[in-house]
Amino acid sequence: MFLDMVLRRNPKLIETAFYLHQKGLIDPDTYLLDLDVIMKNAENIKKEADKYNIKLYFMTKQIGRNPYISKELMYLGYEGAVAVDFKEAEILYESGVKLSHVGHLVQIPSNKIEYIISKKPEVITVYSIEKAREISNVANKFGIKQNIMLRVIDKDDILYPSQYGGFLLDNLIESAIKINELPNINIYGLTSFPCFLYSKETNNIKKTKNVDTLIKAKDLLEKNLNIKIQQMNMPSATCVASIKKIWENGGTHGEPGHALTGTTPLHAVKDEVEIPAIVYVSEISHNLKNQCFCYGGGYYRRSNIKNALVGKSVEKMNKLKVETMSMENIDYYFALLGNAPIGDTVIFSYRTQIFITRSNVAVVQGIQSNNPKIIGIYDSLGRYIRG
């Protein structure tokens, strides 16, 4: 999906991937992250956000909850992390990363609420009155009033499968009245997902109907209940190209994830400010008939993989087509059309969510100055393996 973009816009990343694998410094089934380019992307996103006074929570699931990169983002002045689930919250906090937004997309389990609140998140998203009540009860133990965001949904909003939940717009006032009665809760903001998506028709990022729902919800709460909504959180496709759109629609916060590695769907088709900064590295295991097979482990079903580079170096590489992966089987191998020498490096670049894979993650500095240094190798959930 991004292979041609990486070849053209970040060729040194490709060169480094061949070098590190052929030298045995990284294993097959490893995502290679170009730290310097990621930080430059992050800097550009923040610079644009500052122009419009948009605050940024960084999303780490796409890069395997990586704690090293998370800390570097904190040094740049990002507000903190948005933890997509409670497990991500735990590993980020234990690694010294500030938790800013927890509970979206995954609600906090009942027995984890005390742990999360003890870490002082700026805001927690809730989908139900019952979860708000649990949070209020725990907040009472700490003697605090916890800021929460309501996830609001309306008919015809976009909701991805396995992500359903939230307050129906038609029932919002009734729900908010009950939540507002809880003693240790402050209705601080509203959120939804996805608020912005890439459009093939316009070849750009456009808002979804979810944004209109948030605007209606804000109006309802402020006019009917005199609740001051201080955060309008509008995640998805947060990048330089979408920051102004967030501001134009009354948003206050964005949550860059794929933009940090230059891998939103927009970045696959246009040269945006962000530069691609991630590749997946494997190795030819064997040949059979007119196919060769490389080690898997990093497949993501929405990856849109088309091609791979195979060889021992940029000078000695071929581009091979990738067989469509089966949705029914474990990705023990990727199948490529054509034969290749066993031990050759295989390089992919595609849309991924590293935290759902079994891959390693190599964070590498100095790629652009021709002096690559492995900062650390981590597992797909952000745990340090080795230097």
Contacts in CASP RR format, 6 or more apart in sequence:
PFRMAT RR
TARGET T0000
AUTHOR 0000-0000-0000
METHOD contacts of the structure
MODEL  1
MFLDMVLRRNPKLIETAFYLHQKGLIDPDTYLLDLDVIMKNAENIKKEAD
KYNIKLYFMTKQIGRNPYISKELMYLGYEGAVAVDFKEAEILYESGVKLS
HVGHLVQIPSNKIEYIISKKPEVITVYSIEKAREISNVANKFGIKQNIML
RVIDKDDILYPSQYGGFLLDNLIESAIKINELPNINIYGLTSFPCFLYSK
ETNNIKKTKNVDTLIKAKDLLEKNLNIKIQQMNMPSATCVASIKKIWENG
GTHGEPGHALTGTTPLHAVKDEVEIPAIVYVSEISHNLKNQCFCYGGGYY
RRSNIKNALVGKSVEKMNKLKVETMSMENIDYYFALLGNAPIGDTVIFSY
RTQIFITRSNVAVVQGIQSNNPKIIGIYDSLGRYIRG
1 268 0 8 1.000
1 303 0 8 1.000
1 304 0 8 1.000
1 305 0 8 1.000
1 306 0 8 1.000
1 349 0 8 1.000
1 350 0 8 1.000
1 351 0 8 1.000
2 262 0 8 1.000
2 263 0 8 1.000
2 267 0 8 1.000
2 268 0 8 1.000
2 276 0 8 1.000
2 349 0 8 1.000
2 350 0 8 1.000
2 351 0 8 1.000
3 306 0 8 1.000
3 307 0 8 1.000
3 308 0 8 1.000
3 309 0 8 1.000
3 319 0 8 1.000
3 347 0 8 1.000
3 348 0 8 1.000
3 349 0 8 1.000
3 350 0 8 1.000
5 267 0 8 1.000
5 268 0 8 1.000
5 271 0 8 1.000
5 276 0 8 1.000
5 349 0 8 1.000
6 13 0 8 1.000
6 14 0 8 1.000
6 276 0 8 1.000
6 279 0 8 1.000
6 349 0 8 1.000
7 14 0 8 1.000
7 309 0 8 1.000
9 271 0 8 1.000
9 275 0 8 1.000
9 276 0 8 1.000
10 34 0 8 1.000
10 37 0 8 1.000
10 275 0 8 1.000
10 276 0 8 1.000
10 277 0 8 1.000
11 314 0 8 1.000
12 367 0 8 1.000
12 368 0 8 1.000
12 370 0 8 1.000
13 32 0 8 1.000
13 34 0 8 1.000
13 37 0 8 1.000
13 276 0 8 1.000
13 277 0 8 1.000
13 279 0 8 1.000
13 367 0 8 1.000
14 279 0 8 1.000
14 309 0 8 1.000
14 314 0 8 1.000
14 347 0 8 1.000
15 313 0 8 1.000
15 314 0 8 1.000
16 32 0 8 1.000
16 34 0 8 1.000
16 364 0 8 1.000
16 367 0 8 1.000
16 372 0 8 1.000
17 32 0 8 1.000
17 279 0 8 1.000
17 281 0 8 1.000
17 345 0 8 1.000
17 347 0 8 1.000
18 311 0 8 1.000
18 312 0 8 1.000
18 313 0 8 1.000
18 314 0 8 1.000
18 317 0 8 1.000
18 345 0 8 1.000
18 347 0 8 1.000
19 313 0 8 1.000
19 372 0 8 1.000
20 26 0 8 1.000
20 32 0 8 1.000
20 281 0 8 1.000
20 362 0 8 1.000
20 364 0 8 1.000
20 372 0 8 1.000
20 374 0 8 1.000
21 28 0 8 1.000
21 30 0 8 1.000
21 281 0 8 1.000
21 283 0 8 1.000
21 345 0 8 1.000
22 312 0 8 1.000
22 313 0 8 1.000
22 345 0 8 1.000
25 374 0 8 1.000
26 32 0 8 1.000
26 281 0 8 1.000
26 360 0 8 1.000
26 362 0 8 1.000
26 374 0 8 1.000
26 377 0 8 1.000
27 360 0 8 1.000
28 281 0 8 1.000
28 282 0 8 1.000
28 283 0 8 1.000
28 294 0 8 1.000
28 295 0 8 1.000
28 296 0 8 1.000
28 346 0 8 1.000
29 281 0 8 1.000
29 282 0 8 1.000
29 295 0 8 1.000
29 296 0 8 1.000
29 297 0 8 1.000
29 298 0 8 1.000
29 358 0 8 1.000
29 359 0 8 1.000
29 360 0 8 1.000
30 280 0 8 1.000
30 281 0 8 1.000
30 359 0 8 1.000
30 360 0 8 1.000
30 361 0 8 1.000
30 362 0 8 1.000
30 377 0 8 1.000
31 63 0 8 1.000
31 278 0 8 1.000
31 279 0 8 1.000
31 280 0 8 1.000
31 281 0 8 1.000
31 298 0 8 1.000
31 352 0 8 1.000
31 354 0 8 1.000
31 359 0 8 1.000
31 360 0 8 1.000
31 361 0 8 1.000
31 362 0 8 1.000
32 278 0 8 1.000
32 279 0 8 1.000
32 280 0 8 1.000
32 281 0 8 1.000
32 362 0 8 1.000
32 364 0 8 1.000
33 63 0 8 1.000
33 66 0 8 1.000
33 69 0 8 1.000
33 261 0 8 1.000
33 277 0 8 1.000
33 278 0 8 1.000
33 361 0 8 1.000
33 362 0 8 1.000
33 363 0 8 1.000
33 364 0 8 1.000
34 277 0 8 1.000
34 278 0 8 1.000
34 364 0 8 1.000
34 367 0 8 1.000
34 368 0 8 1.000
35 68 0 8 1.000
35 69 0 8 1.000
35 72 0 8 1.000
35 363 0 8 1.000
35 364 0 8 1.000
35 365 0 8 1.000
35 366 0 8 1.000
35 367 0 8 1.000
35 375 0 8 1.000
36 365 0 8 1.000
36 366 0 8 1.000
36 367 0 8 1.000
36 368 0 8 1.000
36 369 0 8 1.000
37 275 0 8 1.000
37 276 0 8 1.000
37 277 0 8 1.000
37 367 0 8 1.000
37 368 0 8 1.000
38 63 0 8 1.000
38 69 0 8 1.000
38 260 0 8 1.000
38 261 0 8 1.000
38 277 0 8 1.000
39 72 0 8 1.000
39 73 0 8 1.000
39 76 0 8 1.000
40 275 0 8 1.000
41 259 0 8 1.000
41 260 0 8 1.000
41 261 0 8 1.000
41 262 0 8 1.000
41 273 0 8 1.000
41 274 0 8 1.000
41 275 0 8 1.000
41 277 0 8 1.000
42 58 0 8 1.000
42 72 0 8 1.000
42 73 0 8 1.000
42 76 0 8 1.000
42 78 0 8 1.000
42 256 0 8 1.000
42 260 0 8 1.000
43 76 0 8 1.000
44 240 0 8 1.000
44 273 0 8 1.000
44 274 0 8 1.000
45 56 0 8 1.000
45 238 0 8 1.000
45 239 0 8 1.000
45 240 0 8 1.000
45 243 0 8 1.000
45 256 0 8 1.000
45 259 0 8 1.000
45 260 0 8 1.000
45 273 0 8 1.000
45 274 0 8 1.000
46 56 0 8 1.000
46 76 0 8 1.000
46 77 0 8 1.000
46 78 0 8 1.000
48 240 0 8 1.000
48 243 0 8 1.000
48 244 0 8 1.000
48 273 0 8 1.000
49 55 0 8 1.000
49 56 0 8 1.000
49 243 0 8 1.000
49 254 0 8 1.000
51 243 0 8 1.000
52 243 0 8 1.000
52 244 0 8 1.000
52 246 0 8 1.000
52 247 0 8 1.000
53 247 0 8 1.000
53 252 0 8 1.000
54 243 0 8 1.000
54 246 0 8 1.000
54 247 0 8 1.000
54 251 0 8 1.000
54 252 0 8 1.000
54 253 0 8 1.000
54 254 0 8 1.000
55 79 0 8 1.000
55 252 0 8 1.000
55 253 0 8 1.000
55 254 0 8 1.000
56 78 0 8 1.000
56 79 0 8 1.000
56 238 0 8 1.000
56 253 0 8 1.000
56 254 0 8 1.000
56 255 0 8 1.000
56 256 0 8 1.000
57 78 0 8 1.000
57 79 0 8 1.000
57 80 0 8 1.000
57 81 0 8 1.000
57 82 0 8 1.000
57 100 0 8 1.000
57 101 0 8 1.000
57 233 0 8 1.000
57 253 0 8 1.000
57 254 0 8 1.000
57 255 0 8 1.000
58 70 0 8 1.000
58 73 0 8 1.000
58 78 0 8 1.000
58 80 0 8 1.000
58 81 0 8 1.000
58 82 0 8 1.000
58 255 0 8 1.000
58 256 0 8 1.000
58 257 0 8 1.000
58 260 0 8 1.000
59 81 0 8 1.000
59 82 0 8 1.000
59 84 0 8 1.000
59 235 0 8 1.000
59 255 0 8 1.000
59 256 0 8 1.000
59 257 0 8 1.000
60 66 0 8 1.000
60 69 0 8 1.000
60 70 0 8 1.000
60 81 0 8 1.000
60 83 0 8 1.000
60 88 0 8 1.000
60 92 0 8 1.000
60 257 0 8 1.000
61 84 0 8 1.000
61 88 0 8 1.000
61 353 0 8 1.000
61 354 0 8 1.000
61 355 0 8 1.000
62 257 0 8 1.000
62 258 0 8 1.000
62 260 0 8 1.000
62 261 0 8 1.000
62 263 0 8 1.000
62 352 0 8 1.000
62 353 0 8 1.000
62 354 0 8 1.000
62 355 0 8 1.000
63 69 0 8 1.000
63 257 0 8 1.000
63 260 0 8 1.000
63 261 0 8 1.000
63 278 0 8 1.000
63 354 0 8 1.000
63 361 0 8 1.000
64 354 0 8 1.000
64 355 0 8 1.000
64 361 0 8 1.000
64 378 0 8 1.000
64 380 0 8 1.000
64 381 0 8 1.000
64 382 0 8 1.000
65 88 0 8 1.000
65 91 0 8 1.000
65 92 0 8 1.000
65 355 0 8 1.000
65 381 0 8 1.000
65 382 0 8 1.000
66 361 0 8 1.000
66 363 0 8 1.000
66 378 0 8 1.000
66 382 0 8 1.000
67 91 0 8 1.000
67 92 0 8 1.000
67 95 0 8 1.000
67 96 0 8 1.000
67 97 0 8 1.000
67 378 0 8 1.000
67 382 0 8 1.000
67 384 0 8 1.000
68 363 0 8 1.000
68 375 0 8 1.000
68 376 0 8 1.000
68 378 0 8 1.000
69 260 0 8 1.000
69 363 0 8 1.000
70 81 0 8 1.000
70 92 0 8 1.000
70 95 0 8 1.000
70 97 0 8 1.000
71 95 0 8 1.000
71 96 0 8 1.000
71 97 0 8 1.000
73 80 0 8 1.000
73 260 0 8 1.000
74 80 0 8 1.000
74 97 0 8 1.000
74 98 0 8 1.000
79 98 0 8 1.000
79 100 0 8 1.000
79 122 0 8 1.000
79 253 0 8 1.000
80 97 0 8 1.000
80 98 0 8 1.000
80 99 0 8 1.000
80 100 0 8 1.000
81 88 0 8 1.000
81 92 0 8 1.000
81 97 0 8 1.000
81 98 0 8 1.000
81 99 0 8 1.000
81 100 0 8 1.000
81 101 0 8 1.000
82 100 0 8 1.000
82 101 0 8 1.000
82 102 0 8 1.000
82 104 0 8 1.000
82 235 0 8 1.000
82 255 0 8 1.000
83 89 0 8 1.000
83 92 0 8 1.000
83 99 0 8 1.000
83 101 0 8 1.000
83 102 0 8 1.000
83 103 0 8 1.000
84 104 0 8 1.000
84 105 0 8 1.000
84 106 0 8 1.000
84 355 0 8 1.000
85 103 0 8 1.000
85 105 0 8 1.000
85 106 0 8 1.000
86 102 0 8 1.000
86 103 0 8 1.000
86 106 0 8 1.000
86 108 0 8 1.000
86 109 0 8 1.000
86 112 0 8 1.000
86 116 0 8 1.000
87 381 0 8 1.000
88 355 0 8 1.000
89 99 0 8 1.000
89 102 0 8 1.000
89 108 0 8 1.000
89 116 0 8 1.000
89 119 0 8 1.000
89 121 0 8 1.000
90 115 0 8 1.000
91 381 0 8 1.000
91 382 0 8 1.000
91 383 0 8 1.000
92 99 0 8 1.000
93 99 0 8 1.000
93 119 0 8 1.000
95 382 0 8 1.000
99 116 0 8 1.000
99 119 0 8 1.000
99 120 0 8 1.000
99 121 0 8 1.000
99 122 0 8 1.000
100 121 0 8 1.000
100 122 0 8 1.000
100 123 0 8 1.000
101 121 0 8 1.000
101 122 0 8 1.000
101 123 0 8 1.000
101 124 0 8 1.000
101 125 0 8 1.000
101 149 0 8 1.000
101 233 0 8 1.000
101 255 0 8 1.000
102 108 0 8 1.000
102 116 0 8 1.000
102 121 0 8 1.000
102 123 0 8 1.000
102 124 0 8 1.000
102 125 0 8 1.000
103 124 0 8 1.000
103 125 0 8 1.000
103 126 0 8 1.000
104 125 0 8 1.000
104 149 0 8 1.000
104 151 0 8 1.000
104 191 0 8 1.000
104 193 0 8 1.000
104 233 0 8 1.000
104 235 0 8 1.000
105 163 0 8 1.000
105 193 0 8 1.000
107 125 0 8 1.000
107 126 0 8 1.000
107 127 0 8 1.000
107 128 0 8 1.000
107 131 0 8 1.000
108 116 0 8 1.000
108 124 0 8 1.000
108 131 0 8 1.000
108 135 0 8 1.000
110 134 0 8 1.000
113 134 0 8 1.000
113 135 0 8 1.000
113 138 0 8 1.000
114 138 0 8 1.000
114 141 0 8 1.000
116 124 0 8 1.000
117 124 0 8 1.000
117 135 0 8 1.000
117 138 0 8 1.000
117 139 0 8 1.000
117 142 0 8 1.000
117 144 0 8 1.000
117 146 0 8 1.000
118 142 0 8 1.000
122 147 0 8 1.000
123 147 0 8 1.000
123 148 0 8 1.000
123 149 0 8 1.000
123 188 0 8 1.000
123 189 0 8 1.000
123 231 0 8 1.000
123 233 0 8 1.000
124 135 0 8 1.000
124 146 0 8 1.000
124 147 0 8 1.000
124 148 0 8 1.000
124 149 0 8 1.000
125 148 0 8 1.000
125 149 0 8 1.000
125 150 0 8 1.000
125 151 0 8 1.000
125 191 0 8 1.000
126 132 0 8 1.000
126 135 0 8 1.000
126 148 0 8 1.000
126 149 0 8 1.000
126 150 0 8 1.000
126 151 0 8 1.000
126 179 0 8 1.000
127 151 0 8 1.000
127 165 0 8 1.000
127 166 0 8 1.000
127 167 0 8 1.000
128 166 0 8 1.000
128 167 0 8 1.000
129 175 0 8 1.000
129 178 0 8 1.000
129 179 0 8 1.000
132 148 0 8 1.000
132 179 0 8 1.000
132 182 0 8 1.000
132 185 0 8 1.000
133 182 0 8 1.000
135 146 0 8 1.000
135 148 0 8 1.000
135 184 0 8 1.000
135 185 0 8 1.000
136 146 0 8 1.000
136 182 0 8 1.000
136 183 0 8 1.000
136 184 0 8 1.000
136 185 0 8 1.000
137 184 0 8 1.000
139 145 0 8 1.000
139 146 0 8 1.000
139 184 0 8 1.000
139 185 0 8 1.000
140 183 0 8 1.000
140 184 0 8 1.000
143 184 0 8 1.000
144 184 0 8 1.000
145 183 0 8 1.000
145 184 0 8 1.000
145 185 0 8 1.000
145 186 0 8 1.000
146 184 0 8 1.000
146 185 0 8 1.000
146 186 0 8 1.000
147 186 0 8 1.000
147 188 0 8 1.000
147 189 0 8 1.000
148 179 0 8 1.000
148 185 0 8 1.000
148 186 0 8 1.000
148 187 0 8 1.000
148 188 0 8 1.000
148 189 0 8 1.000
149 188 0 8 1.000
149 189 0 8 1.000
149 190 0 8 1.000
149 191 0 8 1.000
149 231 0 8 1.000
149 233 0 8 1.000
150 166 0 8 1.000
150 167 0 8 1.000
150 172 0 8 1.000
150 175 0 8 1.000
150 176 0 8 1.000
150 179 0 8 1.000
150 187 0 8 1.000
150 189 0 8 1.000
150 190 0 8 1.000
150 191 0 8 1.000
150 217 0 8 1.000
151 165 0 8 1.000
151 166 0 8 1.000
151 167 0 8 1.000
151 190 0 8 1.000
151 191 0 8 1.000
151 192 0 8 1.000
151 193 0 8 1.000
152 166 0 8 1.000
152 167 0 8 1.000
152 168 0 8 1.000
152 169 0 8 1.000
152 172 0 8 1.000
152 190 0 8 1.000
152 191 0 8 1.000
152 192 0 8 1.000
152 213 0 8 1.000
152 214 0 8 1.000
152 217 0 8 1.000
153 159 0 8 1.000
153 165 0 8 1.000
153 166 0 8 1.000
153 167 0 8 1.000
153 168 0 8 1.000
153 169 0 8 1.000
153 192 0 8 1.000
153 210 0 8 1.000
153 213 0 8 1.000
154 168 0 8 1.000
154 169 0 8 1.000
154 170 0 8 1.000
154 209 0 8 1.000
154 213 0 8 1.000
154 216 0 8 1.000
156 209 0 8 1.000
157 192 0 8 1.000
157 208 0 8 1.000
157 209 0 8 1.000
157 210 0 8 1.000
157 213 0 8 1.000
158 194 0 8 1.000
158 197 0 8 1.000
158 208 0 8 1.000
158 209 0 8 1.000
158 210 0 8 1.000
159 165 0 8 1.000
160 193 0 8 1.000
160 194 0 8 1.000
163 193 0 8 1.000
167 175 0 8 1.000
167 176 0 8 1.000
169 213 0 8 1.000
169 216 0 8 1.000
169 217 0 8 1.000
169 220 0 8 1.000
172 217 0 8 1.000
172 220 0 8 1.000
172 221 0 8 1.000
173 220 0 8 1.000
173 221 0 8 1.000
173 224 0 8 1.000
173 225 0 8 1.000
176 187 0 8 1.000
176 221 0 8 1.000
176 225 0 8 1.000
176 227 0 8 1.000
177 225 0 8 1.000
179 185 0 8 1.000
179 187 0 8 1.000
180 187 0 8 1.000
180 225 0 8 1.000
180 227 0 8 1.000
187 221 0 8 1.000
187 227 0 8 1.000
187 229 0 8 1.000
188 229 0 8 1.000
188 230 0 8 1.000
188 231 0 8 1.000
189 229 0 8 1.000
189 230 0 8 1.000
189 231 0 8 1.000
189 232 0 8 1.000
189 233 0 8 1.000
190 214 0 8 1.000
190 217 0 8 1.000
190 218 0 8 1.000
190 221 0 8 1.000
190 229 0 8 1.000
190 231 0 8 1.000
190 232 0 8 1.000
190 233 0 8 1.000
191 214 0 8 1.000
191 231 0 8 1.000
191 232 0 8 1.000
191 233 0 8 1.000
191 234 0 8 1.000
191 235 0 8 1.000
192 210 0 8 1.000
192 211 0 8 1.000
192 213 0 8 1.000
192 214 0 8 1.000
192 234 0 8 1.000
193 210 0 8 1.000
193 235 0 8 1.000
193 236 0 8 1.000
194 208 0 8 1.000
194 210 0 8 1.000
194 235 0 8 1.000
194 236 0 8 1.000
194 237 0 8 1.000
195 207 0 8 1.000
195 208 0 8 1.000
195 210 0 8 1.000
195 211 0 8 1.000
195 214 0 8 1.000
195 234 0 8 1.000
195 235 0 8 1.000
195 236 0 8 1.000
195 246 0 8 1.000
196 205 0 8 1.000
196 206 0 8 1.000
196 207 0 8 1.000
196 208 0 8 1.000
196 211 0 8 1.000
196 234 0 8 1.000
196 236 0 8 1.000
196 237 0 8 1.000
196 238 0 8 1.000
196 242 0 8 1.000
196 245 0 8 1.000
196 246 0 8 1.000
197 205 0 8 1.000
197 206 0 8 1.000
197 208 0 8 1.000
197 236 0 8 1.000
197 237 0 8 1.000
197 265 0 8 1.000
198 204 0 8 1.000
198 205 0 8 1.000
198 237 0 8 1.000
198 264 0 8 1.000
198 265 0 8 1.000
198 266 0 8 1.000
199 205 0 8 1.000
199 206 0 8 1.000
203 269 0 8 1.000
203 270 0 8 1.000
204 241 0 8 1.000
204 266 0 8 1.000
205 237 0 8 1.000
205 239 0 8 1.000
205 241 0 8 1.000
205 242 0 8 1.000
205 245 0 8 1.000
205 264 0 8 1.000
205 266 0 8 1.000
206 245 0 8 1.000
207 245 0 8 1.000
207 249 0 8 1.000
208 236 0 8 1.000
211 234 0 8 1.000
211 249 0 8 1.000
214 232 0 8 1.000
214 234 0 8 1.000
215 249 0 8 1.000
215 250 0 8 1.000
218 229 0 8 1.000
218 232 0 8 1.000
221 227 0 8 1.000
221 229 0 8 1.000
222 228 0 8 1.000
222 229 0 8 1.000
230 252 0 8 1.000
231 252 0 8 1.000
231 253 0 8 1.000
232 250 0 8 1.000
232 251 0 8 1.000
232 252 0 8 1.000
232 253 0 8 1.000
233 251 0 8 1.000
233 252 0 8 1.000
233 253 0 8 1.000
233 254 0 8 1.000
233 255 0 8 1.000
234 246 0 8 1.000
234 249 0 8 1.000
234 251 0 8 1.000
234 253 0 8 1.000
234 254 0 8 1.000
235 253 0 8 1.000
235 254 0 8 1.000
235 255 0 8 1.000
236 255 0 8 1.000
237 258 0 8 1.000
237 259 0 8 1.000
237 264 0 8 1.000
237 265 0 8 1.000
237 266 0 8 1.000
238 246 0 8 1.000
238 254 0 8 1.000
238 255 0 8 1.000
238 256 0 8 1.000
238 257 0 8 1.000
238 259 0 8 1.000
239 256 0 8 1.000
239 258 0 8 1.000
239 259 0 8 1.000
239 262 0 8 1.000
239 264 0 8 1.000
239 266 0 8 1.000
239 267 0 8 1.000
239 272 0 8 1.000
239 273 0 8 1.000
239 274 0 8 1.000
240 259 0 8 1.000
240 272 0 8 1.000
240 273 0 8 1.000
240 274 0 8 1.000
241 266 0 8 1.000
241 272 0 8 1.000
241 273 0 8 1.000
243 254 0 8 1.000
246 253 0 8 1.000
246 254 0 8 1.000
258 264 0 8 1.000
258 267 0 8 1.000
258 351 0 8 1.000
259 267 0 8 1.000
259 274 0 8 1.000
260 274 0 8 1.000
260 277 0 8 1.000
261 274 0 8 1.000
261 276 0 8 1.000
261 277 0 8 1.000
261 278 0 8 1.000
262 272 0 8 1.000
262 274 0 8 1.000
262 275 0 8 1.000
262 276 0 8 1.000
262 277 0 8 1.000
262 278 0 8 1.000
263 276 0 8 1.000
263 278 0 8 1.000
263 349 0 8 1.000
263 351 0 8 1.000
263 352 0 8 1.000
265 351 0 8 1.000
266 272 0 8 1.000
267 274 0 8 1.000
267 276 0 8 1.000
268 304 0 8 1.000
268 351 0 8 1.000
276 349 0 8 1.000
278 349 0 8 1.000
278 352 0 8 1.000
279 347 0 8 1.000
279 348 0 8 1.000
279 349 0 8 1.000
280 298 0 8 1.000
280 347 0 8 1.000
280 348 0 8 1.000
280 349 0 8 1.000
280 350 0 8 1.000
280 352 0 8 1.000
280 359 0 8 1.000
281 345 0 8 1.000
281 346 0 8 1.000
281 347 0 8 1.000
281 348 0 8 1.000
282 294 0 8 1.000
282 295 0 8 1.000
282 296 0 8 1.000
282 308 0 8 1.000
282 334 0 8 1.000
282 345 0 8 1.000
282 346 0 8 1.000
282 347 0 8 1.000
282 348 0 8 1.000
283 294 0 8 1.000
283 295 0 8 1.000
283 343 0 8 1.000
283 344 0 8 1.000
283 345 0 8 1.000
283 346 0 8 1.000
284 292 0 8 1.000
284 293 0 8 1.000
284 294 0 8 1.000
284 310 0 8 1.000
284 340 0 8 1.000
284 341 0 8 1.000
284 342 0 8 1.000
284 343 0 8 1.000
284 344 0 8 1.000
284 346 0 8 1.000
285 293 0 8 1.000
285 294 0 8 1.000
285 295 0 8 1.000
285 333 0 8 1.000
285 342 0 8 1.000
285 343 0 8 1.000
286 292 0 8 1.000
286 293 0 8 1.000
286 342 0 8 1.000
287 293 0 8 1.000
287 338 0 8 1.000
287 339 0 8 1.000
287 340 0 8 1.000
287 342 0 8 1.000
290 337 0 8 1.000
290 338 0 8 1.000
290 339 0 8 1.000
291 323 0 8 1.000
291 335 0 8 1.000
291 336 0 8 1.000
291 337 0 8 1.000
291 338 0 8 1.000
291 339 0 8 1.000
292 310 0 8 1.000
292 320 0 8 1.000
292 335 0 8 1.000
292 336 0 8 1.000
292 338 0 8 1.000
292 339 0 8 1.000
292 340 0 8 1.000
293 333 0 8 1.000
293 334 0 8 1.000
293 335 0 8 1.000
293 336 0 8 1.000
294 308 0 8 1.000
294 310 0 8 1.000
294 333 0 8 1.000
294 334 0 8 1.000
294 336 0 8 1.000
294 346 0 8 1.000
295 332 0 8 1.000
295 333 0 8 1.000
295 334 0 8 1.000
296 331 0 8 1.000
296 332 0 8 1.000
296 333 0 8 1.000
296 334 0 8 1.000
297 331 0 8 1.000
297 332 0 8 1.000
297 357 0 8 1.000
297 358 0 8 1.000
297 359 0 8 1.000
298 331 0 8 1.000
298 352 0 8 1.000
298 354 0 8 1.000
298 357 0 8 1.000
298 358 0 8 1.000
298 359 0 8 1.000
299 305 0 8 1.000
299 325 0 8 1.000
299 331 0 8 1.000
299 334 0 8 1.000
299 357 0 8 1.000
300 350 0 8 1.000
300 351 0 8 1.000
300 352 0 8 1.000
300 353 0 8 1.000
300 356 0 8 1.000
300 357 0 8 1.000
301 325 0 8 1.000
301 327 0 8 1.000
302 351 0 8 1.000
303 350 0 8 1.000
303 351 0 8 1.000
303 352 0 8 1.000
304 350 0 8 1.000
304 351 0 8 1.000
305 322 0 8 1.000
305 325 0 8 1.000
305 334 0 8 1.000
305 348 0 8 1.000
305 350 0 8 1.000
306 321 0 8 1.000
306 322 0 8 1.000
307 319 0 8 1.000
307 320 0 8 1.000
307 321 0 8 1.000
307 322 0 8 1.000
308 319 0 8 1.000
308 320 0 8 1.000
308 322 0 8 1.000
308 334 0 8 1.000
308 336 0 8 1.000
308 346 0 8 1.000
308 347 0 8 1.000
308 348 0 8 1.000
309 317 0 8 1.000
309 318 0 8 1.000
309 319 0 8 1.000
309 345 0 8 1.000
309 346 0 8 1.000
309 347 0 8 1.000
310 317 0 8 1.000
310 318 0 8 1.000
310 319 0 8 1.000
310 320 0 8 1.000
310 336 0 8 1.000
310 340 0 8 1.000
310 344 0 8 1.000
310 345 0 8 1.000
310 346 0 8 1.000
310 347 0 8 1.000
311 317 0 8 1.000
311 318 0 8 1.000
311 340 0 8 1.000
311 341 0 8 1.000
311 344 0 8 1.000
311 345 0 8 1.000
311 346 0 8 1.000
312 344 0 8 1.000
312 345 0 8 1.000
318 340 0 8 1.000
320 336 0 8 1.000
320 337 0 8 1.000
320 338 0 8 1.000
320 340 0 8 1.000
321 336 0 8 1.000
321 337 0 8 1.000
322 334 0 8 1.000
322 335 0 8 1.000
322 336 0 8 1.000
322 337 0 8 1.000
322 348 0 8 1.000
323 334 0 8 1.000
323 335 0 8 1.000
323 336 0 8 1.000
323 337 0 8 1.000
325 331 0 8 1.000
325 334 0 8 1.000
334 346 0 8 1.000
334 348 0 8 1.000
336 346 0 8 1.000
340 346 0 8 1.000
354 361 0 8 1.000
354 380 0 8 1.000
355 380 0 8 1.000
355 381 0 8 1.000
356 380 0 8 1.000
357 380 0 8 1.000
358 380 0 8 1.000
359 379 0 8 1.000
359 380 0 8 1.000
360 377 0 8 1.000
360 378 0 8 1.000
360 379 0 8 1.000
360 380 0 8 1.000
360 385 0 8 1.000
361 377 0 8 1.000
361 378 0 8 1.000
361 379 0 8 1.000
361 380 0 8 1.000
361 382 0 8 1.000
362 374 0 8 1.000
362 376 0 8 1.000
362 377 0 8 1.000
363 374 0 8 1.000
363 375 0 8 1.000
363 376 0 8 1.000
363 377 0 8 1.000
363 378 0 8 1.000
364 372 0 8 1.000
364 373 0 8 1.000
364 374 0 8 1.000
364 375 0 8 1.000
365 372 0 8 1.000
365 373 0 8 1.000
365 375 0 8 1.000
366 372 0 8 1.000
366 373 0 8 1.000
374 387 0 8 1.000
375 387 0 8 1.000
376 384 0 8 1.000
376 385 0 8 1.000
376 386 0 8 1.000
376 387 0 8 1.000
377 384 0 8 1.000
377 385 0 8 1.000
377 386 0 8 1.000
377 387 0 8 1.000
378 384 0 8 1.000
378 385 0 8 1.000
379 385 0 8 1.000
END
